[in-house]
Amino acid sequence: MGVDPNTGGTGIVSAGTVGSYANSSYNSFQAEARKSLTHGLLFQLSYTYSHSLDNGSSFEDSGFGSNGARGYNQFVPSLNYGDSQYDARQRLVFSPLYVIPKFAGSAFSFRNVAIAGWEVSGITSLATGFRTTFRMPAPHLSRCIARTTSTSTPAPTCLTR
């Protein structure tokens, strides 16, 4: 038995378990195109289509009164298997590189010394976003609308989702 540092009492301070009992799978199609260095330019273009499934990526953000994207069934964990919260389906990456050529004239001219041989490069990455569920607190879901009755007098009708 230990001593609780906050109260000075003896006994079990806390009991609990934490585990990572989850299954996941990731499948993807990947394609790549490369252009080798010609005329000072080379680039690489990559595309990935993927799908990630699991039964645990939303556990910490679900169930216990929070705003999780999906609930967690602790009694039948196999029912929790579905799209991962980090499932980004498509990604396209383009990375060019351009080598500034040597200019005509003397190799020691100001342009050749200052600029020639430098490389300009970049990386552009485009990807689909994560799936999002927009939620609003319950009081904001109630609204009243006016409807016309047979006597043509507007009467409010409250709808609640």
C-alpha positions as CSV (number, residue, x, y, z in Angstrom):
1,M,0.0,0.0,0.0
2,G,1.3,3.4,-0.9
3,V,0.8,6.9,0.6
4,D,-1.3,9.4,-1.2
5,P,1.0,12.5,-1.6
6,N,-2.0,14.9,-1.6
7,T,-3.8,13.7,1.5
8,G,-1.2,11.7,3.4
9,G,-3.6,8.8,3.6
10,T,-2.7,5.2,2.9
11,G,-4.4,2.7,0.7
12,I,-5.0,2.4,-3.0
13,V,-4.7,5.9,-4.6
14,S,-6.4,5.0,-7.9
15,A,-7.2,1.9,-9.8
16,G,-7.9,1.7,-13.5
17,T,-6.7,0.1,-16.7
18,V,-5.8,1.6,-20.0
19,G,-5.3,-0.5,-23.1
20,S,-5.1,-0.2,-26.8
21,Y,-7.3,-3.0,-28.1
22,A,-8.0,-2.0,-31.7
23,N,-7.8,-3.4,-35.2
24,S,-7.1,-1.3,-38.3
25,S,-6.5,-1.8,-42.0
26,Y,-5.1,0.5,-44.7
27,N,-5.3,-0.2,-48.4
28,S,-4.1,2.1,-51.1
29,F,-3.5,2.6,-54.8
30,Q,-0.3,4.6,-55.5
31,A,0.9,5.9,-58.9
32,E,4.0,8.0,-59.7
33,A,5.4,9.8,-62.7
34,R,8.9,11.2,-62.9
35,K,10.6,13.4,-65.5
36,S,14.4,13.2,-65.5
37,L,16.5,16.3,-65.8
38,T,16.3,17.8,-69.3
39,H,16.6,21.5,-70.2
40,G,17.1,22.2,-66.5
41,L,13.8,20.8,-65.4
42,L,12.8,17.6,-63.5
43,F,9.7,16.8,-61.5
44,Q,7.9,14.0,-59.7
45,L,4.1,13.7,-59.6
46,S,2.5,11.2,-57.1
47,Y,-1.1,10.2,-56.5
48,T,-2.5,8.1,-53.7
49,Y,-6.1,6.8,-53.3
50,S,-6.4,5.1,-49.9
51,H,-9.0,3.9,-47.4
52,S,-8.3,3.4,-43.7
53,L,-10.7,1.4,-41.5
54,D,-10.5,0.7,-37.8
55,N,-12.4,0.2,-34.6
56,G,-10.6,2.5,-32.3
57,S,-9.6,5.9,-33.7
58,S,-12.7,7.7,-32.3
59,F,-12.8,6.0,-28.8
60,E,-11.3,8.9,-26.9
61,D,-13.7,11.3,-28.5
62,S,-17.0,9.4,-28.2
63,G,-19.6,8.0,-26.0
64,F,-19.1,9.9,-22.7
65,G,-21.3,12.9,-23.5
66,S,-18.7,14.5,-25.8
67,N,-19.1,15.6,-29.5
68,G,-17.5,12.5,-31.0
69,A,-18.0,11.6,-34.6
70,R,-19.3,8.1,-33.8
71,G,-20.3,6.4,-30.6
72,Y,-18.3,3.5,-29.1
73,N,-20.1,0.2,-28.4
74,Q,-18.1,-1.4,-25.6
75,F,-20.2,-4.5,-25.5
76,V,-19.8,-5.5,-29.1
77,P,-16.5,-3.9,-30.3
78,S,-16.9,-5.4,-33.8
79,L,-19.8,-3.0,-34.4
80,N,-17.3,-0.1,-34.1
81,Y,-15.3,-1.0,-37.2
82,G,-15.6,1.7,-39.9
83,D,-13.8,4.6,-41.5
84,S,-10.9,5.9,-39.5
85,Q,-11.1,9.5,-38.3
86,Y,-7.8,10.2,-40.1
87,D,-9.0,8.7,-43.4
88,A,-7.9,11.1,-46.1
89,R,-8.9,9.3,-49.3
90,Q,-6.9,11.2,-52.0
91,R,-3.6,12.9,-52.2
92,L,-1.7,14.5,-55.1
93,V,1.9,15.7,-54.7
94,F,3.8,17.6,-57.3
95,S,7.5,18.5,-56.7
96,P,9.4,20.3,-59.5
97,L,13.0,21.3,-59.6
98,Y,14.5,23.8,-62.1
99,V,18.2,24.5,-62.5
100,I,19.0,28.0,-63.7
101,P,21.2,27.6,-66.8
102,K,24.5,29.2,-67.6
103,F,24.0,32.4,-69.6
104,A,25.9,33.1,-72.8
105,G,29.1,35.0,-72.6
106,S,31.9,34.8,-70.0
107,A,31.6,32.2,-67.3
108,F,32.7,35.0,-64.9
109,S,30.0,37.5,-65.9
110,F,27.9,38.9,-63.1
111,R,24.8,37.0,-64.2
112,N,26.6,33.6,-64.4
113,V,28.4,34.1,-61.1
114,A,25.3,35.4,-59.2
115,I,22.5,33.4,-60.7
116,A,23.6,30.4,-62.9
117,G,23.5,27.0,-61.3
118,W,21.0,27.9,-58.6
119,E,18.1,25.5,-58.2
120,V,14.4,26.5,-57.6
121,S,12.2,23.8,-56.2
122,G,8.9,23.4,-54.5
123,I,6.4,20.9,-53.2
124,T,2.6,21.2,-53.7
125,S,0.4,18.8,-51.9
126,L,-3.3,18.5,-52.4
127,A,-5.5,16.2,-50.4
128,T,-9.1,15.6,-49.5
129,G,-10.0,16.5,-46.0
130,F,-11.2,14.4,-43.1
131,R,-14.9,13.7,-42.8
132,T,-16.6,16.1,-40.4
133,T,-19.9,16.0,-38.6
134,F,-21.2,19.4,-37.7
135,R,-23.2,19.4,-34.5
136,M,-25.1,22.1,-32.6
137,P,-26.4,22.1,-29.0
138,A,-30.0,21.1,-28.7
139,P,-31.5,24.6,-27.9
140,H,-30.4,25.9,-31.3
141,L,-32.2,23.1,-33.1
142,S,-35.7,24.3,-32.1
143,R,-37.4,26.9,-34.3
144,C,-40.9,28.2,-34.9
145,I,-42.3,28.8,-38.3
146,A,-45.6,30.4,-39.3
147,R,-48.1,28.3,-41.2
148,T,-51.3,29.4,-42.7
149,T,-54.5,27.9,-41.4
150,S,-57.8,27.6,-43.3
151,T,-58.8,31.0,-41.9
152,S,-55.7,32.6,-43.3
153,T,-54.5,33.6,-39.9
154,P,-50.8,32.7,-39.4
155,A,-50.3,30.3,-36.4
156,P,-46.9,29.4,-35.2
157,T,-45.8,25.8,-35.4
158,C,-42.7,24.8,-33.6
159,L,-40.5,22.1,-35.1
160,T,-37.8,20.3,-33.2
161,R,-35.2,18.1,-34.7
